[in-house]
Amino acid sequence: MGGIFGTISRTDCVNDLFYGTDYNSHLGTRRGGMAVWTGEGFTKAIHNIENSYFRTKFEPDLPLFKGNSGIGVISDTESQPIIIRSHLGEFAIVTVSKIKNSEELTARALKRHQHFSETGAGGTSPTELVAMIINEEESFEKGIENVYDKIQGSCTMLLLTEKGIYAARDKLGRTPVILGKKEGAYAISSETSSFDNTGFEIDHSIGPGEILFITADGVEQRRKPNDKMQICAFLWVYYGYPSSCYEGVNVEACRYRCGAALARRDEAEADYVSGIPDSGIAHAIGYSNEKKIPYKRAYVKYTPTWPRSFMPQNQEMRDLVARMKLIPVKELIDGSRIVFCDDSIVRGTQLKDNVKTLYDCGAREVHIRPACPTLIYPCEFLNFSTSRTTLDLAGRLAIHQLGEGEEYLEEYATPGTDRYYAMIEKIRERLGVTTLQYQHLTDLISAIGLPKEQVCTHCWDGSSWF
């Protein structure tokens, strides 16, 4: 997915930039980067964070950075920030984006005798492509609107200029952007958790398609927000950090409500509930509180030397990291009937390995309760499941194994239908668990607390605005 952070201050901003960007580290996979306006030019640094941590890589660079304004990024697609020199002036840019029509826009640029110098995970750097589209217009505001008009997918961005920072949220608000402020300084971030320990207070969430121009002295709205919003629901289920809030809704509290909803529909008898670390833990606590059964840690995560399981780009290495970092507590597992809450089941490979470990440790029964519905549709708007084909999704694979195609997808996505139950049973058999019961979409939306039309649920029911 990726995360961004920017700050501008009447004094040096480097420490706030460093820590604020670091607090977005859970959102990205490949590269971290920072750029600072020194008053005379830009200083930037980019490092690989696939097998290390942002702080470790960037601490040696801090003495090189001095300035009152800067932007940072945690990226899962490319090396950022990039510095652009154009008729609009020199600026640094970072993006959180997925551009579905990148090849078409690249071909359009080449036909117009434009060129590219950066590369991304799939060829053209999305951030350079966005910068090129901005530079087709006569102002930054018009250029950003040109991006909204031209790209298919999503794009949120920060632009650092000598005069200030432009912050622009995706036109449908699929990714969040929050403004923070403190005495003599402003910050902009994907995560409100960036603000707590850096001294910023939440001012407000930027609206979908809204453009702000930020200086140390104040904030100007350069484009009003759009009426429609579809923020990604997975932020609350999985991506988001527990202390963060999006659209005023806290992640941890939402996960408690998700777990409670699972418990209310569950008739399984168990000795205790456990969560797959980390994001499954809050769902399990909510389940425990509602069901009035104990919460215990049957799995613990070893974090000192193992990075996040989605960080390495190679799937085989991701699976290895995911398996090696989780350690079973055999004394709690042996002879027990356990409900396990997890954030989701994407492919099911890792969960299947975990289930085998539980049975090897003596578990009597294993009941799996994902906190979201069955994934049936690949994500079209964020870099989630980008390396997977449709049949890599557990739900679509089950439908394929049942001998059917896309004509009944709506029925498979609807709880209570015969096809829905057949799909769940096929997934249960593949995982080898005692029972499998998914979250209902209506319960997930209720737990988030926003109107259904304001939340992107494409992965589960195929609905979306393009």
MIVEX-322558 format. One record per residue: residue in one letter; x, y, z of N, C-alpha, C in turn. Coordinates in steps of 0.1 Angstrom, whole numbers, plus 5000, padded with zeros to 4 digits. Layout:
residues N
AXYZXYZXYZ;...
***
This chain:
residues 466
M500849885000500050005000500950135000;G501650155011502450275012501950385021;G502850465026502450575035503350695033;I502750815035503450935033503351025045;F504351115047504451205058505151335053;G504651445056505251575053505151675065;T506051765066505951865077506651985073;I506152105078506752235075506652315088;S507752385092507852445105508652575104;R508452655114509252775115510652745120;T510952625125512252585129512652455121;D513752395124514152275117513152165119;C512852095108511751995108512251855107;V513651835107514151705103513751595113;N513851615126513451515136511951475134;D511051575132509651535130509451455118;L510251495107510051425094510551285096;F511651265102512251125104511351035112;Y510851085123510050995132508650985126;G508151095120506751085114506750985102;T507750985094507750895083507950755088;D508750735098508950605104507650545109;Y506750625115505550575120504550535109;N504950535096504250485085504850355080;S505850295087506650185082505750055080;H504750045088503949915086503149915073;L503050025066502350035054503049995041;G504349985042505149965029506049845030;T506649825018507449695017508849705011;R509149815003510349804996511349914999;R510950044998511850154999511250265009;G512250325016511850445024512650565018;G512050685019512750795014512350925021;M513251025021513051155026513651265017;A512951375016513551495009513251615018;V514251705019514151825026514551945018;W513752055019514152185012515052255021;T516252285017517352345026517252495026;G516552555016516552695014517252735001;E518152634997518852654985518652544975;G518152434979517952314971517352204979;F517352084973516851964979517951874984;T517751814996518551705000517651585001;K518051464996517151354997518051224999;A517351125005517950995007516850895005;I517250774999516350664996517150535000;H516450445008517150325012516150205010;N516750085008515949965007515649925022;I514349895024513949855038513249715038;E513549635028512949505027513449415038;N514649425042515249335052515849415064;S515349535066515849615077514749715080;Y515049815089514049905094514450045090;F513350125088513550265084514550335092;R514350335106515250405115516750365113;T516950235112518250185111518950235098;K518250245087518850285075519050435074;F518150515080518150665079518850735090;E519050675101519750755112521150805108;P521950735101523250785097523150915087;D521950925081521751035071521351165078;L520851155090520251275097521151395097;P522451385100523251505100523351575087;L522951505076523051565062521851655060;F520751635068519451705065519351825074;K519051935068518752055075517752135067;G516652175073515652255066514352265074;N513452355070512252375077511052295070;S511252235059510152165053510652035046;G509851935047510351805041509151705039;I509351605031508351495028509051365029;G508351265033508951125034507851025029;V508350905026507550805021508050665025;I507050575027507350435028506650375016;S507350315006506850274993506850124991;D505850074985505949924982506049904967;T506350014959506350004945507650054939;E508350154945509450224938510350304947;S511350354942512250444949511650584949;Q511450644960510850784962511550844974;P511550984974510951084965511851094953;I511251164943512051204931511951354930;I513051414924513151554923512851594908;I511951684906511551724892511951874890;R512551904879512752044875511952064862;S511052164863510052184852509752334851;H508852364842508352504841507552554853;L507152464861506452494874507452524885;G508752504883509752514893510252374897;E511252374906511752254911510952204923;F510552074923509852024934510151874936;A509951824948510051684952508651634953;I508451504950507151444950507251304955;V506151264963505951124968504551094965;T504250964963502850924960502550794967;V501350764970500750634973499750614962;S500050524952499250514941499250364935;K498150344927498150224918497450274905;I498250274895497750334882497550214872;K496250184871495850064862496150094848;N496050214843496350244829497750304827;S498650254835500050304834500650284820;E500450164814501050134801500450234790;E499150254791498550344782499050484783;L499250534796499750674798501250684794;T501950574796503350574793503550584777;A502750504770502750504756502350644750;R501350704757500950844753502050944755;A502850924766503951014768505050994758;L505350874755506450844746506050894732;K504850884728504350934715504551084714;R504451154725504651294726506151334728;H506951234726508451254727508951294741;Q508151254751508551264765509351144769;H510051144780510851034784510851004799;F511250884803511250854817512650814821;S513050844834514350814839514350724851;E513150714857512950624869512250504865;T512350394874511650274871510850234884;G509850164882509050114894508949964893;A508049904901508049754902507549694889;G506749764881506149714869506649784856;G507749864857508249934846508450084849;T507550164843507550304846507350334860;S508050424866507850474879506450544880;P505550494889504250564890504450714894;T505350744903505550874908506050964897;E506950924888507451004877506351024867;L505550924865504350934856503451044861;V503151044874502251144880502851284878;A504151294881504851424880504751474865;M504951384856504851424842503451474838;I502451414844501051454841500751594848;I501351614859501251744866501851854857;N502951824852503751924844503051954830;E502051884827501351924815500452054816;E500252094829499452214831500252334836;E499652444838500352564841500352604856;S499852514864499852534879499852404885;F500352394898500352264905498852224907;E497952314910496652274913495952214900;K496152274889495652224876496252094872;G497552084875498351964872497851844881;I497551864893497051754902495651714897;E494751814893493451784888493651704875;N494651734867494951654855495251504858;V495951484869496251344874494851274877;Y494051344885492751294888491951254875;D492051334865491351304853491951194844;K493251184845493951094835494050944841;I494350934854494650794858493450714862;Q493550584860492550494865493250414877;G492550414888493150354900493050444912;S494150474917494150574929495450644929;C495450764935496750844937496550944948;T497350934958497451034968498951084968;M499151214970500551264968500851384977;L502151404979502651524985503751584976;L503651714974504651794966505351894975;L506651884975507451984983508052084973;T507752214976508252324968509052414977;E509752514971510452604979509552694987;K508252704983507252794990506452715001;G506352584999505452515008505152375003;I504152305009503852165006502452155000;Y502252094989500952064984500551914989;A499451904994498851774999497651744991;A497551634984496351604976495951454978;R494751434982494251304985493551244972;D493651114971493051044959491651094957;K491151104945489951164941488751094948;L488850964951487750894958488150864973;G489350914977489750904991490050764995;R490550684985490750534989491850525000;T492750614999493750615010493650745018;P493850745031493650855040494750955040;V494451085042495451185045494851275056;I495651295066495251365078496151485081;L495651605084496351715087496551725102;G497851755106498051775121498751905123;K498651965135499252095137499752095152;K500752185154501252215167501852365166;E502252415177502752555177503852575166;G503652655156504652685146504952575136;A504052475135504352375125503052295121;Y503052245109501952155104502552025099;A501751925099502251795094501051735086;I501351645077500351575069500851425068;S499851335070500251195072499251105067;S499650985063498750875061498150815074;E498950835085498550775098498550875109;T497450885116497450975128498350925139;S498750805138499750755148501150825146;S501350895135502550975133502551095142;F501351135147501251265154501551255169;D501151145175501051135189502351165196;N503451105192504751125199505651235193;T505151295182505851405176505251535180;G504151535188503551655194502551725186;F502051655175501051715166499651675171;E498651755169497251725172496551715159;I495551625158494751605146493951735144;D494051785131493251905128492051855120;H492251785109491051715102491551625091;S490651545087490951455075490751535062;I491751525053491551585040490451505032;G489651575025488551505018489051445005;P488251364999488651294986488751404975;G489951404968490251504958490551644963;E490551664976490951794981492451824979;I492751944977494151994976494352104986;L495452084994495852185004497152235000;F497452365003498752425002499152465017;I500252415021500652425036501952505037;T501952605045503152675049503252665064;A504352715070504452725084503452815091;D502952905083502053005088500552975087;G500252875079498852835077498552745066;V497352715064496852615054495852675045;E496052665032495052715022494452595014;Q493152605013492452505005492452544990;R493152474982493252504968492252434959;R491652324964490552254957489652194967;K488352214966487352164975487252004973;P486851934984486751794983485551754974;N485651634968484551574960483451524970;D482351514964481151464972481251314976;K481751234967481851094969483151044974;M483050944983484250884989484150734990;Q485250664987485250524989486650484995;I486750505008487950475015488050315017;C489250265016489550125017489150065031;A488249965031487849905044488949825050;F489949785042491049705048491949785057;L491849915057492649995066492249955081;W490949935083490549905097490749755099;V490549665089490649525091492149485093;Y493049545085494449485085495549595084;Y495449685074496649775072496849875083;G495849925089495950045098496650005111;Y497350105117497950085129496950105140;P496950025151495950025161495550165167;S496550255168496250385174495750485164;S495750455152495350545141493850555140;C493450675135492050695132491850745117;Y490850695110490550745097489150785097;E488850905091487450955091486950955105;G487750975115487350975129487050845136;V487350735129487150605134488450535138;N488550495150489850435155489950295151;V491150255147491350115142491150015152;E491750025164491649925175490249905179;A489550015181488150005186487249935175;C487549965162486749905152487049755152;R488249705154488549565154487949495166;Y487749565177487049505188485549475184;R485049575177483649565172483549445162;C484549435154484549325144484549185151;G485449175161485449055168484149025176;A483549125181482249105188481249055179;A481249115166480249075156480448925153;L481648885151481948745149481348655160;A481548695172481148615184479648605184;R478948715181477448705182476848605172;R477548585161477048485151477548345153;D478448325163479148195164478548105175;E478247985171477747885180478747775184;A480047795180481047695183481347705198;E481647595204482047585218483547565218;A484247655226485647655226486147685240;D487447645243488047675256488547815257;Y488947865246489448005246489548055232;V489748185230489948245217491348305216;S491948295205493348355203493348425189;G494348515188494448595175495748565168;I495748565155496948555147497648695148;P498848695154499548835155499848895142;D499849035141499349125151497949165150;S497449185138496149245136495049155140;G495249025141494148935146493948945161;I494849005168494749005183493549095187;A493449215182492349295186490949235182;H490849175171489649105167489348995178;A490348925182490148815192489748875205;I490348985209489949055222488449095222;G488049145210486649185209485749055210;Y486148945203485448825204485348775218;S486448775225486448725239485548805248;N485548945247484749025255483248995253;E482948975240481448955237481048815241;K481948715238481548575240481748525255;K482448605263482748575277483548445278;I484448425269485448315270486848375271;P487848305277489148365279489848395266;Y490648495266491648525255493048475259;K493648395251494948345254495848355241;R497148365243498048375232498648245228;A497948175219498448045215499648055205;Y499648165199500848205190501448335195;V502748345195503448465198504348495186;K504648625184505448665172506848705177;Y507848655170509148685173509648805164;T509748925169509949035161511449085160;P512349055170513649125170514449105157;T514348995150515148975138514248945125;W512948925127512148895115511349025111;P511449065099510649185095509149135092;R508349235088506949205085506849105073;S505849015074505848905064505548945050;F504849065048504549115035505649205029;M506749225037507849315032508649255020;P509149135021509949085009509049064997;Q509549104985508749104973508648954968;N509548874971509448734967508448654975;Q507448594969506448524977506948414985;E507948334980508548224988509148285001;M509848394999510448455011509348515021;R508348565015507248615024506648505032;D506448385026505948275033506848225044;L508148225040509148185050509148275062;V509148405060509148505071507948485080;A506748465073505448455080505548335089;R506048225084506148095092507148105103;M508348165100509348155110509148255122;K508348365120508248465130507148425140;L506248335137505248295146505648165154;I505548165167505948055175504848005183;P504447885183503347825190503647815205;V502747835214502847805228502247665231;K502947565230502447425230501647395242;E502147445254501447415266499947465266;L499747575259498347625258497547555248;I498147505238497447445226497047305229;D497947225235497747085237496347055244;G495546975238494246935243493147035243;S493347155236492347265237491547275224;R490347325226489447365215489647515214;I490147565202490547705201489747775189;V489247895192488847985182489948075178;F490348085165491348175161490748285152;C490948405156490548525148491748575140;D491548595127492548645118491948765111;D492848855106492248965098491548925086;S492148825078491548785066492248655061;I491648595051492348485044492448525030;V493748545025493948585012494148465003;R495248395004495448274997495148155006;G495548165019495248055028496547965031;T497547995023498747905024499447915038;Q499648045043500248055056499348005067;L498048025066497047975076497047825076;K497047765065497147615064498347565071;D499447625070500647585077500447605092;N499847715096499647735110498747635116;V497647595109496747495113497347365116;K498247325106498947195108499847205121;T500447315123501247335135500447315148;L499247375148498347365159497947215162;Y497647145151497247005153498446925158;D499646955153500846885157501146915172;C500747025177500947065191499747005200;G498846935194497846865202496546935203;A496247035194494947095195493846995191;R492747005199491546915197490646965186;E490447095186489547155176490147295172;V490047335159490547465155489447525147;H488947635152487847715146488347845141;I488347875128488847995122487748095119;R488048215124487048325122487748455116;P487748465103488348585097487448705099;A488048815101487348945105486749015093;C486948965081486249025070485648915061;P484848945051484248845043485248775034;T484748675026485648605017486148695006;L487448685004488048764992487748694979;I486948764971486548704958487148784946;Y487248914948487749004937489049054940;P490049054930491349124933491249274934;C492049324943492049474945492349544932;E491549644929491749724917492449864919;F492549894932492850034935494050054944;L494549954951495749964960496649854956;N497849864961498849754958498649644969;F497449584969497149474978496949354968;S497649244971497449124963497849144948;T498849234946499149274932499849154925;S500549074932501348964925500548844924;R499248844927498448724927497448724915;T497248614910496148594900494848574907;T493748584900492448574906492248444913;L492848334908492648204914493548184926;D494448284929495248274941494448314953;L493248384951492348424962491648294966;A491548274979490948154984489548134980;G488748244979487448234975487248194960;R488048254952487948224937488448094934;L489448044941489947914939488947804943;A488247834954487147744958486047734948;I485647854942484647854932485047784920;H486347794916486847724905486847574907;Q487247534919487247394922485847334923;L484847424925483447374924482947364910;G483747404900483447394886482647504880;E482647624887481847734881482747854879;G482247944871483048064867482448184873;E482448294866482048424871480648454871;E479748374865478348404864477648404877;Y478148334887477448324900478248394911;L479148484908479948554918479148624929;E478048694924477248764934476648674944;E476148554939475548454948476548404958;Y477848374953478848324962479248424972;A479048554969479448654979478348684989;T477148624988476048654996475848545007;P476048575019475848475030474448425030;G474248295033472948235033472548155021;T473248175010472948104998473647964998;D473147874990473747744989475147754983;R475347834973476647854968477647914978;Y477248004986478048064996478547955005;Y477647875010478047765020478947665013;A478747635000479547544993480947594992;M481147724989482447784988483147785002;I482447815013483047815026483547675030;E482747575026483047435030484247395022;K484347435009485547395001486847465007;I486747585012487947655018488247575031;R487247545039487447475052488147345049;E487747265040488347135037489847155033;R490147265025491547285021492347325033;L491847405042492647445053492747335064;G491747245064491747135074491347175088;V490447275089490047325102488647265106;T488347265119487147215124485947285118;T485947415120484847505114485547625108;L484847685099485247815093484047905091;Q484148025097482948115096483548255094;Y483148315082483648445079482748555084;Q483248675085482548795089481448825078;H480348875082479348925072479649065068;L479549105056479849235052479049345059;T477749315062476949415069477549435083;D478049335089478649345103479949425102;L480749405092481949485090481649625088;I480749665079480349795077479849865090;S479049795097478549845110479649865120;A480649775120481849795129482649915126;I482749945113483550065108482750195112;G481450185109480550295113480350405103;L480850385091480550475080479450425071;P478850505064477850455054478450365044;K477750265040478350165030478850225018;E478150335013478650395000479950475002;Q480350495014481650575016482850475018;V482550345018483650255020483850165008;C485050135004485350044993485249904998;T484349824992484249684996484449594984;H485149644974485249574961485849434963;C486749414972487449284973486349174977;W485349214983484349114988483049104979;D482549214974481349214967481449264953;G482649314949482849364935482249504933;S481749564943481149704941482249804942;S482149914934483050024934482650124924;W483250244927483150354917484550364911;F484650364898485950374891486150524887;
***
